[in-house]
Amino acid sequence: MESFSLILAIVVVTALAFDFTNGFHDTANAMATTISTGALKPKVAVAMSAVLNLVGAFLSVEVANTISKGLVDEAGIRPEVIFAALVGAILWNLLTWLVGLPSSSSHALMGGLIGATVASAGFDAVHGDVLVTKVLIPAIAAPLVAGLAAMFATRLTYRMGRRSADSKASEKGYRAGQIASAGLVSLAHGTNDAQKTMGIITLALVAGGTLAPDSDPPMWVIVSAGVAIALGTYLGGWRIIRTMGKGLTDLQPQQGFVAQTSAATVILASSHLGFSLSTTHSVSGSVMGAGLGRKGGMVRWSTATRMFVAWGLTLPAAAIVAAIAEWVCGFGSWGTALVAAFLIASSAAIWKISRREVVDHTNVNDTDDTAGTDEEQSGVVTAAMAAVAPPPAGPVTEELSATIPAPADPATPPARTTV
């Protein structure tokens, strides 16, 4: 019983560690556009987001119930399985944070849980219908819906803004609106993402016999999950904030306001329906939609492509790592200790590597020299136009023109040629 209580405590601590990484990994979802447009100073933005994430954690438990009651069969789950799932999710979060890619913490957790469950109890222990309807379909639909909504809303916003006589006052108003919409995204993030950790801890408590099956998360679970994600949010995932705010597209205050409002609407609606939605997918889609909605706007498709690849790898990568971790944990207490040591060592190594190039609130709005080529900076449409336009005057064209004789002046007699 003592050994079981110890593993259960390890699972709870690891789940809160995942919640912490979820917070700093997803800070960009709420505050990247607000920081990049200058609507809020970086430290003020993450502090505001942290408080609202904490508040949001208390608004609903629908997503927590989807994870703890719907995705996998509670009867076949042991605390070691949940521990292995969290290992896969944490390592994926840290790796994508290191390279500055906005990937889904939610899907990392889902992938880890599925991989560890399959390794422990087989494919029958995973509820495929719940996986498809409440995880996979929202993963595809969310960025499309948020992106289209943001694109059309951005076009409408700029069209209405043409009638404004004072552009500076209008821009100031949009900055204020952007702060409000960023707060709404933070609230929605706490409502959706903090619940995932609540669900995983509740599942562990049910597996350990501490809670009865089909129980809702206890209050101490809700409080601890909310505090963990708020602390992670305040730390700030500056690398991903840079990518989302500057690396994906260049946003003006109007676009930032539209992007965040569209994303918040999608996230809150999905939380109410119990969909385990990725806030990263929703916000990234809305940012790209807002970028395309402005005349002359563009999306840096090389960055977007890397992001799409990361999205596709999230579920399988976390599942494979979690399945291996579960296999090692199956050897007993020493196996679990080995997996825990590997998680700590890997996390420390990733942190040490990240110190080679520090990104924080002082340089988060700086752009990489390699962040975009000339073609990406000018946009796809502009680059295509440049490819078919006449070449500009320059040394090469001047040299060519020098080799072509000028047309003869009719008033000047032709020069004699001596043979």
N, C-alpha and C positions, 0 to 999 in steps of 0.2 A: 504493500500500500504506500510506503514511503517513497519507493522508487517511482510509482505511478504518479504520486503527488508532485514529485520533482519534475517529471517530464511535462506534466500539465502546466506547471509554473513556467518552464522553459518555453512552452508553446505560447503562453500569454505574453511573455516578455518579447519573444520574437515577433509576434503579431503586432505589438505596439511599435517595435522597431521598423516593421514594414510600413505601418501607418505614418511614422515619422518620415521615412523616405518618400512616401506618397505625397506628403505635404510639400517638401521642398522640390520634388520632381514636378509637381503640378502647379506651383505658384505662378508659372508663366501663363497658365490658362486664364487666370483672372487679371493679372497685372502687367503682362508684357506690353500690350498696346498702350496702356495708360502711362507706363514708364517711357516707352519709345517716343511718344508724342509730347512728353513733357507735362502732361496733365498733373502728375504727382511726382514728387521726389522718390527715388527708389526705396529708401528705408521707410518712409511714411506709407508707401504703397503696400509693402509686405506686412507692416504692422496692422494696417487696416484689414488686409486680407486674412490675417491670422485670427483676428477677433471675430470676423464674420464666419469663418470656417467653424470656429467653436460654437457659435450660435446655431449655425445650420445643422450641426450634428444632432440637435435636440428636436428637430422639426418632424422627423418621420423615421420609421423602421421598416418600410416596405422593401427596400433594397437589401437590408440585412436579412430579412426573412427569405428573400429569393436565394441567397447564398446558403443560409443555415438550414433551410428546409427543402429547397427545390432542386439545386444543381446536381447533388450527389446523394446517394443513399446513406442516411445517417447510420444505419445498422452495420455497415461494413467499414466504418471509419474508426481508426485509432488515433490517439494524440500524435504518434510518430508520423502518421500520414500528413496531418496538418502542418507539422513542423517542416517536413520535407517540401510541402507546397510553398511555404513561406520562404524557404531558402532559395528556391527557383525564382520567385517573384522579386525578392530583394536584390539578388545578383543582377537580374535583368534591369531593374530600375537604376542601379548604380552604373552599369555599363553604358546605358543610353544617356544617363546624365553626364558621364565623363566625356562623351563625344558630342554633347549638346543637342541630342535629338529628342523631340517631343514624342514619346511613345506612351502607350496606355498602361498605367499602373493597374487599372482594373483588369485588363486582359492578361497582364502578367500574373496577377493573383488567380484568375480563372484557369489559365494554362497550368500553373503550378498545382492547383487543386485537382484538375483533371488528370494530369500526368501521375501524381502521387497516388490518386485513387485507383487508376488503372493498374499501376504497378502492384498495388496491395490487394485489390479485390476484383480486378478484371473490368472489362468494358461495360458489363451489365450494371455496375454500380453507378455509372454516369447516366443521368436522365437526358437523353439526347434531345427530346422535344423542348425541354427548358433551355438547353444550350443553344438550340437554333433560334427559338422565338424570342428569348430574352437576352441573348448575348450576341450571337452572330448577325442576325438581321439588324438590330440596332447599331452594330458596329459599322455596317455598310450604309444604312439609311441616315444616321446622324450627321456625318460630314456633308452628305449631299443635300439634305434638307436645310441645315444651317448655312451651307455655302450659297445655295440658290436664294434663300431668304436674304442673306447679307448682300448679295450682288444686286438684286432688284431694289432693295431698300437703299443701298448706296446711290444707285442711279436716280432714284426718286428724291433723295436728300439733296444731291447736287442740283437737280433740276429746280427744286423749290428754292434752293439757296441763291439762284441767279437773281431772284427778285429782291434780295436783301441789299439795302443801300449801304449798310455798314458791315463790311466783311470781317473786321476785327471783332466787333461785338458778337457777330454770329459765331466766329471761331471760339471766342471765350465761352459762349453758351454751350457749344458742343463739348468743350473741355469739362465743363461742370457736369454735363450729361454723361460724359465718359466715366467720370469718377463714380456717379451713381450706378451706371451699368456694370462697372468693375466690381462694385460692392455686391450687386445682384449675382454676378458670376461666382464670387467668393462664397456667398450664402448657398448658392446651388451646389457648389463643389463640396461644402461641408455636409449638405443634405445627402448627396449621392455617394461621395467617396469615403467619408468617415464611416458610413454604414457598412461598407464592405469589410472593414476590420471588425466592426461589431459582429457581423455575421460569422466571420471566421472564428472569433473567440467563442461565440455562442455555440458553434458547431463543435469546438474542442471541449467545451464544458458538457455538452450532451454526450459526446463520445467517451468522456471520462466518468460519466455517471453523476456528475454534479448537478446537472439540470435534467428535467424530464424532456423527452422528445417533443418537438413542436413548440418549445418555449420561446418567448420573445427575449431579446437581450435584457439582462438586468441593468439597473441604473448605473452601477459602478462600471459596467462595460461601456455604456454610452458616454459617461464622463471621461473615462481614461482614453477612449478612442478620440473623442473630441479634443482633449488636451494635447495628445500626441500629434495629431495632424496640424493643430494650430502652431505648435512649436516648430515643426518641420517647415511650415509655410513661412514663419517669421525668419528662419534661417535663410531662405531665399535660394532657389535653384538658378543662380545667375547665368549659368551657361545656357540653359534652355530658354531663359527669358531673352537672352541676346538673339538666339535663333528665331524665336517666335516674333520678337518685336522688330528686328532689323534684317534677319537673314532670309525670311520668307517673302516679304514684300515691304514696301515703304508706305506707311500709313499716315494720313492726315487725321486731325481730331474727328472730323465727320465720319471717316471710315472706322476709326477705333470705336466710336460710340455705337455705330451700327453693328459691327462685328460682335461686340460683347453683348449687346442686347439680344441679337439673334441666338447666340450660343446659350445665354441664360434661359431663354424661353424654351429651347429644346431640352436642356438639362433638367429644368424643374418639371416639365411635363413628363419626362421619362421617369424621374424619381417618383412622381405620384402614381405612375402605372407599374412601378416595381421593376423597371428595366435596369439591368446593370450596365448603364451606358458609360462609355469613355468620354470624360470631359475633354480630354486631349483631342480626340477625333472631332468633337463638336466645335471647339474653339479654333482648331487648325482649319477646319472647313470654312468657318465663318470668316477667318482672316483672309484666306485665299479668295473667297467670294467678294469680300470688300475690296481687295486689291484689284480684282478684275472689273468691279463695278464702276470705278472712277475712269473717266476718259483719259487715255494715256497711261493708265495704271498697268501693272504687270505683276507676274508671280515668278520668282526665281525657281524655275522648274528643276534645276539640278538639286537644290535643297529639298524641294517637295518630293522628288523621286526617292532620295535617300530616306526621307520620312515615311513614304509609303512602304518601302522595303522593310523598314523597322516595324511598321504596323503588322505587316504580313508575317514577320518572324516571331512576333511577341508570344502568341499562344504556343506554337510548337517548341520554341526555344526554352521558355519557362517550363513547359511540360516535360521536356527531355531531362533538364537539370533536376527537376523535382522527382522524376522517376528514378534517376540514378541515386539521388539522396535517400529515397525511400528504400531502395535495394540495400544500401549500406546500413541504414538504420535497422534493417531486418536482422542484422547479426547480433543485436542486443545493445546493451548500454554502451559498450565501447564503440559500436558503430555510430550511435547517436552522438557521442562525444566527438568522434572523428569528424562528422558532418558539421557540428557546431564550430569546431576548431577551423575547419576549412572556410566556413562562412566568415568568421572573424578575420582570418588571415587575408582572404580575398578582398574583403571590404577595406582593410587597412592598406593593402597594396593599391587599390583603385584610388583611395584618398591621396596616397603619396604621389602617384602619377599625376593627379589633378593639380598638385602644387607646382608642377613645372611651368604651368601657364595659368596664373590665378585670374579668375573672372569674379568680380564682386560689384558692389553698388557703385564703386568709383569709376569703373570702365565698362559697365554693362551696355552702354549705348555706343561704344566704339565698334566700328565695323572691321572685320577681318580684311586683310589685303586680298585674301583668296576667297572672300565670301561670295563674290560674283564676278564673272568675266564681263568684258565690255558688252557682249551680246546680251547677257542677262540684265545688266544694268539698264540698257536701253529698252528692254522688253522684246518679246518674240516678234510682235508686229513691226516695231521699229527696225529690228534687225533684218527682217524680210524686205522691208522697203529699201533699206540701205543696200541690199544685195543687188537690186535691179536699177538703182539710181545711177546717173552718170557720175564718173569719178570726179572728185574735187580737184581743183587746180593745185599743183604741187610740183616738186622737182621732177617726178616721172613724166607728168603730162607736159611740162615745159620742155623737157628733153625731146619728147616725141614731136612736139610742135616745131621744134627747131630743125628737125630732119625733113619736114614737109615744106616745099617751097610755097611762099605766099602767092596769091593770085596777082597777075601782072596788072599794073596800072595802065589803063588805056591811053593816058596822055604821055606815057613814057615809051619811046621806041624800043623795040627788042634789041638786046645786046648782040653784037656781031660775034660770030663764032669762027675762029681761024682754024682752018684745016691744014 
